[in-house]
Amino acid sequence: MEKYYVTEMRKAVLVILIMNIGLIECSFKEIPALISFGDSTLDVGNNNDLFSLAKSNHVPYGRDFPGQKITGRFCNGLLVTDYIASMLGLMSPTLGYLNPEAYGERIVTGVTFASSASGINDDTGKTFNILNLKDQLNLYKQYREDLRRVVGAANASRILSKAIYIISTGNNDYLQYFNLNILSENESNRKELRTHLLSTLSMFIKELQSLGAKKIAVLSLPALGCLPFERTLHGGGKGICVEYMNKEASIFNMNLKKLLTKMNETDGTRIAYLDSYGLLLSAATHPAQYGFVEGRRGCCGTGFIEASIFCTEFSVGTCLNASKYVFWDSFHPSDRMNSILAQSLLTQAVQQGLA
């Protein structure tokens, strides 16, 4: 099995859990695996071997990853799930299911099916040739069979029922809507989109439950209007957070939380709503409070528009120290911001009974 990258982050989260929840002793031994679905916030390189423009398997991505390895993560280093896996005592960094190294014992502690540019809608990101949620679910079904061959049917069933499943999606549905739809500020259009996305996501979660998932965590939308690219495109030249985008993300999150609370009534299943909106909004607007110096733009290039194939070794202005930046590129958090988010998200998961 691959070497574990054990960090101080696990110790930090244990301290937080003891202080905030009153736990005398905290153990994650009952969590055998971490399995995730979604978009570039959790994609650790599944798009690498796809004929897709939604890739980050080139420098300067990965420059602060262990061993300075370019993996296909949209980050200078580790993602939220990498940190969470480490804090749970599982194999970290996490593996993408399409990674050639994802076989044998390496898949026992979980994999990710996330694909950059994907969304809740089947058609979101379709032009980029990515894995939508249906594709990801089909790969998960293959993974179940792979796991049975590695550890046997009984052990596979135990692992899959006790694993934590993390879903982070919806970001690209809204970014595509706001950036390509001239009627994006129309409230009735937003409501229609919101209703459709929540209904579709609900069906995905139910199908995941039918396949044995019992501990499911769904991440909220972040403060979309504070992403550097959106500040640049819709901020009116002032570089401020786009209020109507943040408002819509907040409304979606409120409805998502209500939906998950209702679904959580299913016997034997825990479904947690994990809020990333508030923390990212706070860090982006008050970076100094978190030890950052920049929250308006990313580290790569100018930090205003660069991402994916436009964030390269030739991007002029790339910062020297990404740990001072909330964002790595114009859409995605830096490694250090991911570590802060991971602590918050895992604490929330524990509070809601997932770990």
C-alpha positions as CSV (number, residue, x, y, z in Angstrom):
1,M,0.0,0.0,0.0
2,E,1.2,3.5,-0.8
3,K,3.0,5.5,1.8
4,Y,0.7,7.6,4.1
5,Y,1.3,11.3,4.1
6,V,0.5,11.9,7.8
7,T,0.4,15.6,8.6
8,E,-0.1,17.8,11.6
9,M,-3.6,18.4,10.3
10,R,-4.9,15.3,11.9
11,K,-3.6,16.3,15.2
12,A,-5.2,19.8,14.7
13,V,-8.6,18.4,13.9
14,L,-8.5,16.1,17.0
15,V,-7.9,19.2,19.2
16,I,-10.7,21.0,17.5
17,L,-13.1,18.1,18.0
18,I,-12.2,17.8,21.7
19,M,-12.6,21.5,22.3
20,N,-15.8,22.0,20.2
21,I,-17.6,18.8,20.8
22,G,-16.4,17.8,24.2
23,L,-14.9,14.5,23.2
24,I,-12.5,12.9,25.6
25,E,-11.2,10.5,23.1
26,C,-11.7,10.6,19.4
27,S,-11.0,7.7,17.0
28,F,-11.7,7.3,13.3
29,K,-10.9,3.6,13.2
30,E,-14.5,2.8,12.2
31,I,-14.1,4.7,8.9
32,P,-12.4,2.3,6.5
33,A,-12.7,4.3,3.3
34,L,-13.3,7.7,1.8
35,I,-15.2,7.8,-1.6
36,S,-16.0,11.0,-3.5
37,F,-17.9,12.3,-6.5
38,G,-18.1,15.7,-8.1
39,D,-16.1,18.2,-9.9
40,S,-12.6,19.8,-9.9
41,T,-12.9,20.6,-6.2
42,L,-12.3,16.8,-5.7
43,D,-10.8,15.6,-9.0
44,V,-7.4,14.3,-8.3
45,G,-6.6,13.5,-12.0
46,N,-9.4,11.5,-13.5
47,N,-9.5,13.8,-16.5
48,N,-5.9,13.2,-17.3
49,D,-6.5,10.4,-19.7
50,L,-9.7,11.9,-21.2
51,F,-9.7,13.8,-24.4
52,S,-10.6,17.0,-22.5
53,L,-9.7,20.6,-22.1
54,A,-10.6,20.5,-18.4
55,K,-7.1,19.4,-17.2
56,S,-4.4,20.6,-14.9
57,N,-1.7,18.0,-15.5
58,H,0.9,20.6,-16.2
59,V,3.1,23.1,-14.3
60,P,2.7,25.1,-12.3
61,Y,-0.2,22.9,-10.9
62,G,1.2,20.5,-8.3
63,R,4.3,22.5,-7.5
64,D,3.7,22.2,-3.8
65,F,2.4,18.6,-3.9
66,P,4.5,16.0,-2.1
67,G,7.4,15.4,-4.3
68,Q,6.3,18.3,-6.6
69,K,4.3,15.8,-8.5
70,I,1.9,17.0,-11.2
71,T,-1.3,14.9,-10.7
72,G,-4.1,16.7,-12.4
73,R,-5.4,18.4,-9.2
74,F,-6.6,22.0,-9.7
75,C,-4.3,23.2,-7.0
76,N,-0.7,23.9,-6.1
77,G,-0.9,21.0,-3.7
78,L,-3.5,18.9,-1.9
79,L,-7.2,19.0,-2.1
80,V,-9.8,18.9,0.7
81,T,-10.3,15.2,0.5
82,D,-6.5,14.5,0.6
83,Y,-6.4,16.3,4.0
84,I,-9.6,14.6,5.2
85,A,-8.3,11.2,4.3
86,S,-5.1,11.9,6.2
87,M,-7.0,13.1,9.3
88,L,-9.1,9.9,9.1
89,G,-5.9,7.8,9.0
90,L,-6.6,6.6,5.5
91,M,-4.3,6.6,2.5
92,S,-3.4,10.1,1.4
93,P,-3.1,11.6,-1.1
94,T,-6.2,10.0,-2.5
95,L,-6.4,8.2,-5.8
96,G,-8.6,8.8,-8.8
97,Y,-10.4,5.7,-10.0
98,L,-9.0,6.2,-13.5
99,N,-5.5,6.4,-12.2
100,P,-3.4,3.4,-13.5
101,E,-2.2,2.9,-10.0
102,A,-5.7,2.4,-8.6
103,Y,-5.7,-1.3,-8.3
104,G,-5.3,-4.0,-5.6
105,E,-4.8,-2.8,-2.0
106,R,-4.5,0.8,-3.2
107,I,-8.3,1.0,-3.7
108,V,-9.3,-0.5,-0.3
109,T,-9.4,2.8,1.5
110,G,-11.4,4.5,-1.2
111,V,-11.0,6.4,-4.5
112,T,-12.5,9.5,-6.1
113,F,-14.7,9.5,-9.2
114,A,-14.8,13.3,-9.5
115,S,-14.3,14.9,-12.9
116,S,-13.4,18.5,-13.5
117,A,-16.0,20.7,-15.3
118,S,-18.8,18.3,-14.4
119,G,-22.0,19.3,-12.7
120,I,-25.3,18.0,-11.5
121,N,-26.8,18.4,-14.9
122,D,-25.8,15.7,-17.4
123,D,-25.0,18.3,-20.0
124,T,-22.9,20.6,-17.8
125,G,-19.3,20.4,-19.1
126,K,-20.3,18.1,-21.9
127,T,-18.3,20.0,-24.5
128,F,-15.2,19.4,-22.4
129,N,-15.7,15.6,-22.6
130,I,-15.8,14.9,-18.9
131,L,-17.4,12.3,-16.6
132,N,-20.9,13.5,-15.5
133,L,-22.5,12.1,-12.4
134,K,-24.1,9.2,-14.2
135,D,-20.7,8.2,-15.6
136,Q,-19.2,8.5,-12.1
137,L,-21.9,6.3,-10.6
138,N,-21.3,3.7,-13.3
139,L,-17.6,3.7,-12.5
140,Y,-18.5,3.3,-8.8
141,K,-20.5,0.2,-9.7
142,Q,-17.3,-1.2,-11.3
143,Y,-15.3,-0.2,-8.2
144,R,-17.6,-2.3,-6.0
145,E,-16.8,-5.3,-8.1
146,D,-13.1,-4.5,-8.1
147,L,-13.2,-4.2,-4.3
148,R,-14.9,-7.6,-3.9
149,R,-12.2,-9.2,-6.0
150,V,-9.5,-7.7,-3.7
151,V,-11.0,-8.2,-0.2
152,G,-13.9,-10.6,-0.7
153,A,-17.6,-10.0,-0.8
154,A,-18.2,-9.8,3.0
155,N,-15.3,-7.3,3.6
156,A,-16.3,-5.2,0.6
157,S,-19.8,-4.9,1.9
158,R,-18.5,-3.8,5.3
159,I,-16.2,-1.3,3.8
160,L,-18.8,0.2,1.5
161,S,-21.4,0.5,4.3
162,K,-19.0,2.2,6.8
163,A,-17.2,4.4,4.3
164,I,-17.8,8.1,4.1
165,Y,-19.1,9.4,0.7
166,I,-18.4,13.0,-0.2
167,I,-20.2,14.8,-3.0
168,S,-19.1,18.3,-4.2
169,T,-21.0,19.4,-7.3
170,G,-23.3,22.1,-8.6
171,N,-20.5,24.7,-8.9
172,N,-20.1,24.3,-12.7
173,D,-23.9,24.3,-13.3
174,Y,-24.1,27.8,-11.8
175,L,-20.9,29.1,-13.3
176,Q,-22.1,28.0,-16.7
177,Y,-25.5,29.5,-16.1
178,F,-24.1,32.9,-14.9
179,N,-21.3,33.2,-17.4
180,L,-23.2,32.1,-20.6
181,N,-26.8,33.1,-19.9
182,I,-27.7,36.7,-20.6
183,L,-30.9,36.3,-18.5
184,S,-29.0,34.9,-15.5
185,E,-30.3,37.6,-13.2
186,N,-33.9,36.6,-13.9
187,E,-35.3,35.2,-10.6
188,S,-37.8,32.8,-12.3
189,N,-35.0,31.3,-14.4
190,R,-32.9,30.9,-11.3
191,K,-35.7,29.2,-9.4
192,E,-36.3,26.8,-12.3
193,L,-32.6,25.9,-12.4
194,R,-32.4,25.5,-8.6
195,T,-35.4,23.2,-8.5
196,H,-34.1,21.0,-11.3
197,L,-30.6,20.8,-9.8
198,L,-31.9,19.8,-6.3
199,S,-34.2,17.2,-7.8
200,T,-31.5,15.7,-9.9
201,L,-29.0,15.6,-7.0
202,S,-31.6,14.0,-4.8
203,M,-32.0,11.2,-7.3
204,F,-28.3,10.7,-7.4
205,I,-28.1,10.4,-3.6
206,K,-31.0,7.9,-3.6
207,E,-29.2,5.7,-6.1
208,L,-26.0,5.9,-4.1
209,Q,-28.0,4.8,-1.0
210,S,-29.5,1.9,-3.0
211,L,-26.0,0.7,-3.7
212,G,-25.2,0.6,0.0
213,A,-23.9,4.0,1.0
214,K,-24.9,4.9,4.5
215,K,-22.7,7.9,5.4
216,I,-23.0,10.7,2.8
217,A,-21.7,14.2,3.1
218,V,-22.7,16.9,0.6
219,L,-20.7,20.1,0.3
220,S,-22.5,23.4,-0.1
221,L,-21.9,25.7,-3.0
222,P,-19.0,28.1,-2.1
223,A,-19.4,31.9,-2.3
224,L,-19.4,31.8,-6.1
225,G,-19.4,35.6,-6.4
226,C,-16.0,35.8,-4.7
227,L,-14.1,33.6,-7.1
228,P,-11.5,35.7,-8.7
229,F,-12.7,35.0,-12.2
230,E,-16.3,36.0,-11.3
231,R,-15.1,39.2,-9.6
232,T,-13.2,40.0,-12.8
233,L,-16.1,39.2,-15.2
234,H,-19.0,40.5,-13.2
235,G,-17.5,42.8,-10.6
236,G,-17.8,45.9,-12.6
237,G,-14.1,46.5,-12.6
238,K,-14.0,47.0,-8.8
239,G,-12.9,43.5,-8.0
240,I,-15.7,43.1,-5.4
241,C,-17.6,39.9,-4.7
242,V,-20.7,39.6,-7.0
243,E,-23.6,39.9,-4.7
244,Y,-26.3,38.3,-6.8
245,M,-24.2,35.2,-7.4
246,N,-23.5,34.9,-3.7
247,K,-27.2,35.4,-3.0
248,E,-28.2,32.6,-5.3
249,A,-25.5,30.3,-3.9
250,S,-26.9,31.0,-0.4
251,I,-30.5,30.3,-1.5
252,F,-29.4,27.1,-3.1
253,N,-27.5,26.0,0.0
254,M,-30.5,26.8,2.2
255,N,-32.7,24.6,0.0
256,L,-30.0,21.9,-0.2
257,K,-29.8,21.8,3.6
258,K,-33.6,21.4,3.9
259,L,-33.5,18.6,1.3
260,L,-30.8,16.7,3.0
261,T,-32.4,17.0,6.4
262,K,-35.6,15.5,5.0
263,M,-33.6,12.7,3.3
264,N,-31.7,12.1,6.5
265,E,-34.9,10.6,8.0
266,T,-34.2,7.3,6.1
267,D,-33.4,4.6,8.6
268,G,-29.8,3.5,8.8
269,T,-28.4,6.4,6.7
270,R,-26.7,9.6,7.8
271,I,-26.6,12.5,5.3
272,A,-24.7,15.5,6.3
273,Y,-24.7,19.0,4.9
274,L,-21.2,20.5,5.0
275,D,-21.0,24.3,4.7
276,S,-18.0,25.6,2.8
277,Y,-19.8,28.9,1.8
278,G,-19.2,30.8,5.0
279,L,-15.6,30.0,5.5
280,L,-14.5,30.7,2.0
281,L,-16.5,34.0,1.9
282,S,-14.8,35.1,5.1
283,A,-11.3,34.2,3.9
284,A,-11.9,35.8,0.6
285,T,-13.1,39.1,2.1
286,H,-10.9,39.1,5.3
287,P,-7.8,37.1,4.3
288,A,-5.6,38.5,7.1
289,Q,-7.8,36.9,9.7
290,Y,-6.6,33.5,8.4
291,G,-3.0,34.4,7.8
292,F,-3.4,35.2,4.1
293,V,-2.3,38.4,2.3
294,E,-4.5,38.0,-0.8
295,G,-8.1,37.0,-1.2
296,R,-9.2,38.8,-4.3
297,R,-7.0,37.0,-6.9
298,G,-5.3,33.7,-7.4
299,C,-1.6,33.0,-7.3
300,C,-1.3,31.8,-10.9
301,G,-0.5,34.5,-13.4
302,T,-2.4,37.7,-12.8
303,G,-4.8,35.7,-10.7
304,F,-7.8,37.3,-12.3
305,I,-8.6,34.9,-15.2
306,E,-6.0,32.2,-15.3
307,A,-7.1,28.5,-14.8
308,S,-6.7,25.2,-16.5
309,I,-5.0,25.5,-19.9
310,F,-4.5,29.2,-19.2
311,C,-2.5,28.7,-16.0
312,T,0.8,27.5,-17.3
313,E,4.5,27.9,-16.7
314,F,4.3,30.9,-19.1
315,S,1.7,32.7,-17.1
316,V,3.2,36.1,-16.2
317,G,3.0,37.2,-12.5
318,T,2.6,33.8,-10.8
319,C,3.3,34.3,-7.1
320,L,6.2,32.7,-5.3
321,N,4.4,31.6,-2.1
322,A,0.9,30.3,-2.7
323,S,0.3,29.8,1.0
324,K,-0.3,33.6,1.2
325,Y,-3.2,33.3,-1.2
326,V,-6.7,32.1,-0.6
327,F,-7.0,31.0,-4.2
328,W,-4.5,29.1,-6.3
329,D,-6.0,30.0,-9.7
330,S,-9.0,32.1,-10.6
331,F,-11.5,29.4,-9.5
332,H,-9.8,27.0,-7.0
333,P,-8.5,27.3,-3.4
334,S,-4.9,27.1,-2.6
335,D,-3.4,24.1,-0.8
336,R,-3.4,26.0,2.5
337,M,-7.0,27.1,2.1
338,N,-8.0,23.5,1.4
339,S,-6.3,22.4,4.6
340,I,-8.4,25.0,6.5
341,L,-11.6,23.9,4.8
342,A,-10.9,20.3,5.5
343,Q,-10.7,20.9,9.3
344,S,-14.0,22.7,9.2
345,L,-15.7,20.1,7.0
346,L,-14.6,17.1,9.0
347,T,-15.6,18.8,12.3
348,Q,-19.1,19.4,10.8
349,A,-19.2,15.7,9.6
350,V,-18.4,14.5,13.2
351,Q,-21.0,16.8,14.7
352,Q,-23.6,15.3,12.3
353,G,-22.7,11.7,13.2
354,L,-20.7,10.6,10.1
355,A,-17.5,9.9,12.0
